[in-house]
């Protein structure tokens, strides 16, 4: 193979020389030799088909180490073998980039519904909890009214009063217990010193 490359390189160099001579005003014999070299080069390119080119490029890339340390080397490719999903690339982008707030309302509402209790537990007043629940219910109703296609909205409305009561119960259960009062007559050493009595 190396001998072929050297022969081909010599022909290309000879062709370049002939072109240079031609630009300086070569004769008919040199023109014929240049045309023959060009024809031979075109014929060689035509004989090498696309598959051979691809095979060569792959081997060359392997020799250069471009296939070393690929992300899924020795591991199964995620999503391979599952049913075909026309939106696979969008879902992959959302997952890779950790985008939120993008997608069909039905799916977004399901995700929000599963995380709603944790969001409510972070609030401090009944009014904040009620506002969040009313906004959530309003968006569920709006999503049910839209006829844009996509998955159906199966998220249930939340009963505001019942959810506020559950929020209060969770909050009371999570509150630290009040310390027991000290029995009268027993004081710490610093209280005795501070008050001056022993």
N, C-alpha and C positions, 0 to 999 in steps of 0.2 A: 504494500500500500504506500509506503514511503517513497519507493521508486516511482510510482505513478504520480504522486504529488510533485516530486522533483521534475519529472518530465513535463507535467502540466505547467508548473511554474516557469520552466525554461521557455515553453511556447508562449506564455503570456508576456514574458520579458521580451521575447523576440517580436511579438506583435506590437508591444509598446515602442520598441526601437523602430520598427517599420513605420508606425504612425508618426513618430517624430521625424523620420526621414521624409515621409510623404508631405508633412507640413512644410518642410524646407524645400520641397519641389523634387520628389523622387521620380524615377523613370517607370516605364510600364512593367518591367520585370518585378520591381519592388512592389508595385501596386498589386500585381497578381499574387505574389507571395503573401502580402497582407490580407487580401481577400480569402486566400486559402486558409490562413491561420484563423480568421474570423469564422469561416464556415465550419472548420473543425471544432472550434470552441462552442458554437451554437449547437452542433450535432451532439457533442458530449453532454451539454446541458439538457437537451431534449431526451436523451436516453435515460438519464437518471430521473426516475419517477418520484412522485411525492412521498410514497412510503419509504423509499430509501433515504430521502432527505430527512424525514421525521426520525427514522431510526438513527441516522447519523447525529442529529441534534440531541436526541435523548442520550446516546452514548457519550457525546461530548459534554453534556451537562453532568452526567454521572461522574465522568473523569474529573471535572472541575469541582465536584463535591456539592453541587447545588441541591441535591436530593437528601443530603445528610441533615439529621436533626429536624425533620418535618414534625409538625404539630401532632399528627395522629399516627406516627410511625409505630407499628406493632399494636395498635389499638383499633377497636372497631369504629367506623365512621358513624357519628350520631345521626339518627334519622334514616339510616339505610335499611331498607327492607320493610319500612312502614308503608301504609297506604299513601297514595299520591295526594298531596295537598297543594293546590295552586298558589297558596299564599305562604309557602314554606320559607321563602327568603325574607318576607316581612316579619314573620314570627321570629326567625333567627336574628334579624337585626334588632328587634325589640329586646330579645333576651341578651344578646351580646353587649349592647349599649346600655342596658338597664334603663330603658325609656319607660316612662309612666305617663298615663293620661292619653295614650294613643291606642286606638283599637275600637272595635264595635262597642256601643254603649252597653249591650247585654253582658259582655265579658267584663268590662270595667266595673259595672255595678255589682257583679258577683264577687269580684276581688275586693271591692270596697266593703261589701256586706260582711265578708269574712274577717275583715280587719276593723270593723266598726266598733266593737266592744272595747278593743284596746284604745281606740281613739277617744271614746267616751270616757274611759277611765282616767285620761289625762286632763280632763276638764275640772274646773273648780266649783261651778255653780249650776243650779238646775236650769237656768236660762240658757247657758252655753250648750248644755246637753239637748235641750228642746230645740234650739236653733239648728243644731247639726242634724237632728233626726227629721225635722220638718223639711230641711233642704234635701236630705237624702230621699225622703218620700216623694217630694216634688219631682226630682230627677227620674225616679223610677216610673212615675206616672207619665212623664214626658217621653221617656224612652219607649213605653208601651204604645203611645199614640203614633210614633213615627213609623212610616211604612217604607224604610229604606232598604229592607232586606237584611241579610245577616242572620245570626242566631237569634232565636226568640228570647224575649226578656222573661226569665222565670224567677227573678229576684222578688221576694215578698216585701210588702210594705211593713214598716215597723210601727207598732202601737206606741205612741209617744209616752203616754202615761205609764204603761207597763215597763217600758225601757228605762224611764226615769226612776221608777221604784227599784228595778234591778240594779241600776247604777248606784243608788243610795245604799243598797244592801252590800254590794261589792266594796263600796267605799268604807262602810262601817266595819266589814270583816278585815279589811286591809289596814285599818287604823291601829296604831300601837296601843296596847292597853294602858290605862292610866295607872300611874304608880300608886301603890298602897300608902295611905297616910301612916306616918310614924306613930307608934304608941306614945301617949303623953308621958312626959317625964324622962324619956330617953333622948338625949341630945348628943350631937357629935362633939368631939373635943374642941373644935374651933368655935362652935356655938357657946360652949361653956366659957371659953377664954374671952370671946367677944362680949358676952353679956356680963362678964366679971363674976359669975357665980360658979361654984364648983360642985 
